[in-house]
Amino acid sequence: MLIKKEPILTLTRSDITINLRRNPITFLWQQITKWEIINEEGHKILILHTAETEKKINLSSLDMKPDEIEELLMKYKKI
């Protein structure tokens, strides 16, 4: 059986989509008040803060390194 590999994080000029357990959540960049990457129990965790919620995404198992993801976040958040 072939398992379709779907992206966990998708960044565009206008938003960021988090796809966990086939349940995508999209935030406009304007909604994100703060983001940070922390080290939690040996895993790199991205935390997105909005006025309404906070989402945590484990970056350790993704294809890109956390440093590369951080660079992209800085770039897209500025646009």
C-alpha positions as a printed Julia matrix, in Angstrom:
79×3 Matrix{Float64}:
  0.0    0.0    0.0
  1.35   3.42  -0.99
  0.87   6.2    1.53
  0.48   9.67   0.06
  2.92  12.07   1.68
  1.24  15.42   2.3
  3.02  18.56   3.5
  2.75  19.38   7.2
  3.51  23.08   6.68
  2.64  25.14   3.63
  3.75  28.76   3.46
  2.43  31.26   0.93
  2.62  35.04   0.66
 -0.7   35.39   2.46
 -0.9   32.49   4.91
  0.51  29.43   6.6
 -1.32  26.1    6.61
 -0.7   23.38   9.17
 -1.84  19.93   8.07
 -1.93  17.58  11.04
 -3.87  14.33  10.86
 -5.47  15.44   7.57
 -7.07  18.37   9.36
 -5.61  21.53   7.76
 -5.71  24.79   9.7
 -4.85  28.01   7.89
 -3.78  31.3    9.45
 -3.27  34.55   7.61
  0.12  36.07   8.38
 -1.69  39.06   9.9
 -3.31  36.73  12.45
  0.01  35.5   13.79
  1.08  37.74  16.64
  4.21  35.78  17.5
  6.03  32.62  16.5
  8.93  30.82  18.1
 10.91  27.62  17.81
 11.72  25.98  21.12
 13.51  22.82  22.22
 11.11  20.57  24.12
 12.26  17.15  25.31
 14.85  16.94  22.54
 12.43  17.99  19.78
 12.27  21.3   17.93
  8.75  22.68  18.27
  7.27  25.58  16.3
  4.71  27.54  18.29
  2.38  29.89  16.43
  0.52  32.43  18.55
 -2.62  34.25  17.45
 -5.07  36.37  19.44
 -7.37  33.34  19.74
 -5.12  30.29  19.94
 -1.68  28.71  20.08
 -0.59  25.84  17.82
  2.44  23.59  18.33
  4.08  21.72  15.47
  6.92  19.23  15.96
  9.57  20.12  13.38
 11.94  17.26  14.2
 10.37  14.75  11.8
  9.99  17.09   8.81
 12.15  16.9    5.68
 13.55  20.41   6.19
 15.76  21.28   9.13
 14.28  23.58  11.8
 16.83  26.28  10.87
 15.64  26.21   7.25
 12.01  26.45   8.37
 12.91  29.38  10.63
 14.49  31.21   7.66
 11.36  30.67   5.59
  9.12  31.88   8.41
 11.16  35.08   8.73
 10.98  35.64   4.98
  7.24  35.0    4.6
  6.22  36.89   7.73
  7.92  40.02   6.3
  6.12  39.89   2.94
